[in-house]
């Protein structure tokens, strides 16, 4: 069992009088791959922002990679965390080339200027782009990519600094079935690779949970419905409580989960 990567104790986040998260106790170890599932408005993205050291809790304590929020320099901590999210994608200059978008993650910046990169950086960027199935896009501009291509390039960028923690905020959102299945397959390969960082993936579709993920948290209205090993958490009863409707849950021979209403 690996060391602790994330530790949240009695964490609450309030904004404008509304409780976005309440009473969150959560521990993530380095050899685990977590999926956080819940409906829109459950607090999933807020939880990920806390885990990324982008948002401080209103109450409770947060330790990320051995550093406690409020007692550490977040500008030194954040480069140790890889994050792929739609909010980040919206900030990417549309003229930015794919190779440059991945390379600039080494400096935790968006938009390449005059900074220099050595051959090892370029080699790593090219390998990651290829690993995510984007080698043919390496000289394309970000603004010309399809949504599926953008998602894969973002994950390559998030992996570029060799992070200790990889956070993926709804990576398959907005994708058609073919693009979604391609991405889920690649994320499964990443999850099953022992060299990969600790991973936390947020989604509201159980069909998007890649094989190889080990643990799950179900969120509703900012509170935990269930958490722990995925096989224990993913039950018909837990999922129905999480989404507020009766659901049946099945698991295919490929290790993937499928839900449908009664």
C-alpha positions in Angstrom: 0.0 0.0 0.0 1.4 3.4 -1.0 1.7 6.6 1.0 -1.0 9.1 1.4 -1.5 11.6 -1.5 -4.7 13.4 -0.4 -6.2 13.8 3.0 -9.3 15.8 3.6 -10.8 16.0 7.1 -14.2 17.5 7.8 -13.9 19.8 4.8 -16.7 22.2 3.9 -16.8 24.8 1.2 -19.4 27.6 1.3 -20.0 30.3 -1.2 -22.6 33.1 -1.1 -24.4 31.2 1.8 -24.6 28.0 -0.1 -22.8 24.8 1.0 -21.0 23.4 -2.0 -19.3 20.7 0.1 -20.0 19.6 3.7 -18.3 17.1 6.1 -15.9 15.6 3.5 -13.5 13.0 5.0 -11.4 11.5 2.2 -8.0 9.8 2.0 -6.3 8.8 -1.3 -3.2 6.7 -1.4 -0.6 6.8 -4.2 -1.4 3.4 -5.7 -5.1 4.2 -6.0 -7.3 5.4 -8.9 -10.4 7.2 -7.8 -13.6 8.1 -9.6 -15.9 10.7 -8.2 -19.5 10.3 -9.4 -22.6 12.5 -8.9 -25.2 14.5 -10.6 -24.7 18.1 -11.8 -24.4 20.4 -8.7 -23.2 17.6 -6.4 -19.9 19.4 -5.7 -17.6 17.2 -7.8 -15.7 20.1 -9.5 -15.5 22.0 -6.2 -13.9 18.9 -4.6 -11.4 18.7 -7.5 -10.5 22.3 -7.1 -9.7 21.7 -3.5 -7.6 18.7 -4.4 -5.7 20.8 -7.0 -4.9 23.5 -4.4 -6.9 26.0 -6.4 -9.6 26.4 -3.7 -9.2 26.7 0.0 -11.9 25.1 2.2 -14.2 27.2 4.4 -13.8 24.6 7.2 -11.6 21.5 7.8 -8.0 20.6 6.8 -6.5 19.5 3.5 -3.2 17.8 3.0 -2.0 17.4 -0.6 1.3 15.5 -1.3 2.3 15.9 2.3 1.7 19.6 2.3 -1.1 21.3 4.3 -3.2 24.0 2.6 -2.7 27.3 4.4 0.8 26.3 5.6 2.6 25.8 2.3 3.4 27.7 -0.9 0.7 26.6 -3.3 2.8 28.0 -6.2 5.4 25.3 -5.4 2.7 22.6 -4.8 0.6 23.1 -7.9 3.3 22.1 -10.5 3.3 18.7 -8.7 -0.4 18.2 -9.7 -1.6 17.6 -13.3 -5.1 19.0 -14.0 -7.2 18.6 -17.2 -10.5 20.6 -17.1 -12.8 22.5 -19.5 -12.1 25.7 -17.5 -8.4 25.3 -18.4 -9.2 24.5 -22.0 -11.1 27.8 -22.4 -7.9 29.7 -21.5 -5.8 28.1 -24.2 -4.9 30.5 -27.1 -6.7 29.1 -30.2 -3.5 29.6 -32.2 -1.3 27.6 -29.9 0.2 24.5 -31.5 -0.3 21.2 -29.9 3.4 20.6 -29.3 3.7 24.0 -27.6 0.6 23.5 -25.5 2.1 20.3 -24.0 5.6 21.8 -23.7 4.5 24.9 -21.8 3.2 22.7 -19.0 6.8 22.4 -17.9 6.7 26.1 -16.9 3.0 25.9 -15.8 2.1 28.6 -18.3 -0.3 28.8 -21.3 1.0 30.3 -24.5 4.5 29.8 -25.7 6.8 32.9 -25.9 10.6 32.9 -25.9 11.3 30.2 -23.3 13.7 27.5 -24.3 13.1 23.7 -24.0 15.8 21.1 -24.0 15.7 18.0 -26.1 14.5 15.8 -23.2 11.4 18.1 -22.8 10.6 17.9 -26.5 11.1 14.1 -26.5 8.8 13.7 -23.5 6.1 15.9 -25.0 6.2 14.0 -28.3 5.9 10.6 -26.5 3.0 11.8 -24.4 1.2 13.2 -27.4 1.7 9.9 -29.2 0.6 7.9 -26.1 -2.7 9.8 -26.2 -3.2 9.1 -29.9 -2.4 12.6 -31.1 0.9 12.2 -33.0 -0.7 13.4 -36.2 -1.9 16.6 -34.5 1.5 17.7 -33.2 1.7 20.8 -35.5 -2.0 21.6 -35.5 -3.4 24.6 -33.7 -5.6 24.0 -30.7 -8.5 26.0 -32.1 -8.8 23.6 -35.1 -9.1 20.4 -33.0 -12.3 18.4 -32.4 -13.6 18.1 -28.9 -12.2 14.6 -28.5 -8.8 15.7 -29.8 -8.7 18.6 -27.4 -9.5 16.3 -24.4 -6.6 14.0 -25.3 -4.2 16.8 -25.8 -5.2 18.3 -22.4 -4.4 15.0 -20.7 -1.0 14.9 -22.4 -0.3 18.4 -21.1 -1.4 17.4 -17.6 1.1 14.5 -17.7 4.0 16.6 -19.0 5.4 17.8 -15.6 5.5 14.2 -14.4 2.9 15.0 -11.7 2.4 12.9 -8.5 -1.3 13.5 -8.8 -3.5 13.6 -11.9 -6.9 15.2 -11.7 -9.4 14.8 -14.6 -12.6 16.9 -14.5 -15.2 15.2 -16.7 -12.7 14.3 -19.5 -15.3 12.6 -21.7 -17.9 15.4 -21.5 -19.2 16.5 -24.9 -17.7 13.6 -26.8 -19.6 11.4 -29.2 -19.7 7.6 -28.5 -16.7 6.8 -30.6 -14.5 9.5 -29.1 -15.7 8.7 -25.6 -14.8 5.0 -26.0 -11.4 5.9 -27.4 -10.6 8.2 -24.5 -11.9 5.7 -21.9 -9.7 3.0 -23.4 -6.6 5.2 -23.2 -7.5 6.2 -19.6 -7.8 2.6 -18.7 -4.3 1.9 -20.1 -3.0 4.8 -18.0 -4.8 3.5 -14.9 -3.4 0.0 -15.3 0.2 1.3 -15.8 2.1 1.2 -12.4 4.2 4.1 -13.5 1.2 6.4 -13.7 0.5 9.0 -11.0 -2.3 8.7 -8.6 -5.5 9.5 -10.5 -8.8 11.1 -9.6 -11.5 11.3 -12.3 -14.8 13.2 -12.0 -17.8 12.2 -14.0 -21.6 11.9 -13.8 -21.8 8.9 -16.1 -20.9 5.5 -14.7 -20.3 4.4 -18.4 -17.2 6.7 -18.4 -15.5 4.9 -15.5 -12.4 3.3 -17.1 -11.4 -0.3 -16.3 -8.5 -0.3 -13.8 -10.0 2.3 -11.5 -9.9 1.0 -7.9 -11.9 3.3 -5.7 -15.0 5.5 -5.9 -16.8 8.3 -4.1 -20.5 9.1 -4.7 -21.5 12.7 -4.1 -25.0 14.3 -3.7 -25.7 17.9 -2.6 -22.1 18.3 -1.5 -22.1 15.2 0.9 -20.7 11.7 0.5 -23.2 9.0 -0.2 -20.6 6.2 -0.2 -16.9 5.8 -0.7 -14.3 3.1 -0.8 -13.3 0.2 -3.1 -15.2 0.5 -6.3 -16.9 -2.9 -6.1 -18.3 -2.0 -2.7 -19.4 1.5 -3.6 -21.0 0.7 -7.0 -24.4 -0.7 -6.0 -27.9 -0.2 -7.3 -28.9 1.3 -3.9 -26.0 3.7 -3.6 -26.3 4.9 -7.2 -30.1 5.4 -6.9 -29.6 7.5 -3.7 -26.9 9.5 -5.5 -29.0 10.5 -8.5 -32.3 10.6 -6.7 -34.0 8.1 -9.1 -34.4 4.3 -9.2 -31.5 2.9 -11.2 -30.3 -0.6 -12.1 -26.6 -1.2 -12.4 -24.7 -3.8 -14.4 -21.1 -4.6 -15.1 -19.9 -5.9 -18.4 -17.3 -8.6 -19.1 -14.9 -5.7 -20.0 -15.0 -4.4 -16.4 -17.1 -1.3 -17.4 -20.3 -0.2 -15.5 -23.7 0.5 -17.1 -26.7 2.2 -15.4 -30.3 2.5 -16.6 -33.6 3.7 -15.0 -36.1 1.1 -13.8 
